[in-house]
Amino acid sequence: MRCFITTASLLLLLSSSLIAAPIYKWEDAHGVTHFGSEPPANQTAESINRTFSQPKPSQKTAAQVTAEEIKTSADIQAEIDRQVRKQVAEEEITLRKYCTEVRYNLSQLENNPRVLAEIDGKPTRLSEEQRQARIAELKKIISERCVDVK
């Protein structure tokens, strides 16, 4: 029985190539294109190479397309979130440095009655009114921008 199945399988395999006859293409005198299994006797014919290809994969379903779009949009949103978090962290670092500097300047103004400041490129001693004005200005900046910053 095994021999019979093997022989039958080989015959089927070989018969498919024998059954597949070549196809010829030619044009007649009127310019009409013809196809046939035998070439015409009085004209030249072109043999068409028949290759059998795998069937195309089925089209994606709407659910698959929607799932891919959701995944793509989630990836894009995750990248945007990462960039925003990075930018916020950089801004917080900059604000911390600024507030530290403002607090240091305020303590210098409050603890030193004789303060030198650079005005028009020259070091100048601040008068008491100028010193008090700058102290008030720095306190206002701290209350507006540096309340939550440590």
GUVO-185921 format. One record per residue (C-alpha): residue number from 1; x, y, z. Coordinates in steps of 0.05 Angstrom, whole numbers. Layout:
<pts>
+-----+--------+--------+--------+
!   i !      u !      v !      w !
+-----+--------+--------+--------+
! NUM !      X !      Y !      Z !
...
+-----+--------+--------+--------+
</pts>
This chain:
<pts>
+-----+--------+--------+--------+
!   i !      u !      v !      w !
+-----+--------+--------+--------+
!   1 !      0 !      0 !      0 !
!   2 !     57 !     47 !     17 !
!   3 !     88 !     35 !    -51 !
!   4 !     22 !     51 !    -86 !
!   5 !     15 !    117 !    -48 !
!   6 !     87 !    136 !    -64 !
!   7 !     78 !    120 !   -138 !
!   8 !     12 !    158 !   -142 !
!   9 !     43 !    219 !   -108 !
!  10 !    101 !    219 !   -157 !
!  11 !     55 !    213 !   -217 !
!  12 !     12 !    271 !   -192 !
!  13 !     73 !    313 !   -181 !
!  14 !    101 !    300 !   -250 !
!  15 !     34 !    305 !   -286 !
!  16 !     23 !    377 !   -264 !
!  17 !     85 !    399 !   -302 !
!  18 !     64 !    358 !   -363 !
!  19 !     -7 !    385 !   -364 !
!  20 !     18 !    457 !   -360 !
!  21 !     27 !    471 !   -434 !
!  22 !     62 !    535 !   -456 !
!  23 !     20 !    594 !   -477 !
!  24 !     37 !    636 !   -538 !
!  25 !     20 !    708 !   -554 !
!  26 !     19 !    739 !   -623 !
!  27 !    -13 !    795 !   -663 !
!  28 !    -48 !    784 !   -729 !
!  29 !    -44 !    830 !   -789 !
!  30 !   -100 !    875 !   -762 !
!  31 !    -63 !    887 !   -696 !
!  32 !   -108 !    842 !   -654 !
!  33 !    -72 !    804 !   -599 !
!  34 !    -85 !    729 !   -595 !
!  35 !    -66 !    676 !   -543 !
!  36 !    -62 !    602 !   -556 !
!  37 !    -29 !    536 !   -536 !
!  38 !      5 !    529 !   -604 !
!  39 !     41 !    583 !   -642 !
!  40 !     15 !    601 !   -712 !
!  41 !     54 !    571 !   -769 !
!  42 !     65 !    634 !   -810 !
!  43 !     79 !    684 !   -754 !
!  44 !    128 !    693 !   -697 !
!  45 !     98 !    683 !   -628 !
!  46 !    122 !    702 !   -560 !
!  47 !    122 !    648 !   -506 !
!  48 !     91 !    674 !   -442 !
!  49 !    127 !    655 !   -378 !
!  50 !     74 !    631 !   -330 !
!  51 !     95 !    634 !   -258 !
!  52 !     49 !    615 !   -203 !
!  53 !     53 !    659 !   -143 !
!  54 !     26 !    651 !    -74 !
!  55 !    -41 !    684 !    -63 !
!  56 !    -37 !    752 !    -32 !
!  57 !    -50 !    753 !     42 !
!  58 !   -120 !    773 !     60 !
!  59 !   -135 !    846 !     71 !
!  60 !   -131 !    870 !    142 !
!  61 !   -196 !    874 !    178 !
!  62 !   -222 !    940 !    205 !
!  63 !   -208 !    916 !    276 !
!  64 !   -135 !    902 !    259 !
!  65 !   -127 !    970 !    225 !
!  66 !   -160 !   1004 !    284 !
!  67 !   -115 !    966 !    333 !
!  68 !    -53 !    987 !    294 !
!  69 !    -75 !   1060 !    292 !
!  70 !    -88 !   1059 !    367 !
!  71 !    -19 !   1029 !    380 !
!  72 !     14 !   1080 !    335 !
!  73 !    -23 !   1138 !    367 !
!  74 !     -6 !   1111 !    436 !
!  75 !     68 !   1107 !    417 !
!  76 !     66 !   1179 !    390 !
!  77 !     31 !   1203 !    453 !
!  78 !     82 !   1167 !    497 !
!  79 !    139 !   1202 !    460 !
!  80 !    104 !   1270 !    468 !
!  81 !     94 !   1257 !    542 !
!  82 !    167 !   1238 !    550 !
!  83 !    189 !   1302 !    516 !
!  84 !    142 !   1345 !    558 !
!  85 !    166 !   1313 !    622 !
!  86 !    238 !   1326 !    601 !
!  87 !    223 !   1399 !    585 !
!  88 !    186 !   1409 !    651 !
!  89 !    245 !   1379 !    689 !
!  90 !    293 !   1426 !    654 !
!  91 !    249 !   1486 !    669 !
!  92 !    245 !   1466 !    743 !
!  93 !    321 !   1462 !    747 !
!  94 !    327 !   1531 !    715 !
!  95 !    275 !   1560 !    762 !
!  96 !    310 !   1530 !    823 !
!  97 !    376 !   1562 !    802 !
!  98 !    342 !   1629 !    791 !
!  99 !    306 !   1627 !    858 !
! 100 !    370 !   1608 !    894 !
! 101 !    405 !   1667 !    863 !
! 102 !    348 !   1715 !    880 !
! 103 !    347 !   1691 !    952 !
! 104 !    422 !   1700 !    958 !
! 105 !    418 !   1771 !    930 !
! 106 !    362 !   1787 !    979 !
! 107 !    402 !   1763 !   1038 !
! 108 !    462 !   1804 !   1015 !
! 109 !    419 !   1866 !   1009 !
! 110 !    386 !   1855 !   1077 !
! 111 !    451 !   1840 !   1115 !
! 112 !    497 !   1892 !   1085 !
! 113 !    478 !   1965 !   1090 !
! 114 !    534 !   1985 !   1043 !
! 115 !    525 !   1948 !    978 !
! 116 !    560 !   1958 !    912 !
! 117 !    521 !   1947 !    849 !
! 118 !    543 !   1951 !    777 !
! 119 !    506 !   2009 !    744 !
! 120 !    523 !   2028 !    672 !
! 121 !    584 !   1983 !    676 !
! 122 !    614 !   2017 !    737 !
! 123 !    610 !   1993 !    809 !
! 124 !    568 !   2043 !    848 !
! 125 !    548 !   2043 !    921 !
! 126 !    472 !   2039 !    930 !
! 127 !    437 !   2092 !    971 !
! 128 !    391 !   2068 !   1027 !
! 129 !    329 !   2084 !    983 !
! 130 !    357 !   2043 !    925 !
! 131 !    375 !   1986 !    971 !
! 132 !    305 !   1984 !   1002 !
! 133 !    274 !   1988 !    932 !
! 134 !    315 !   1928 !    909 !
! 135 !    297 !   1890 !    972 !
! 136 !    223 !   1902 !    959 !
! 137 !    232 !   1882 !    886 !
! 138 !    267 !   1816 !    904 !
! 139 !    214 !   1800 !    957 !
! 140 !    160 !   1810 !    905 !
! 141 !    196 !   1764 !    856 !
! 142 !    204 !   1711 !    910 !
! 143 !    131 !   1715 !    929 !
! 144 !    108 !   1710 !    857 !
! 145 !    155 !   1659 !    827 !
! 146 !    193 !   1623 !    882 !
! 147 !    140 !   1604 !    934 !
! 148 !    138 !   1530 !    916 !
! 149 !    211 !   1525 !    898 !
! 150 !    258 !   1500 !    952 !
+-----+--------+--------+--------+
</pts>
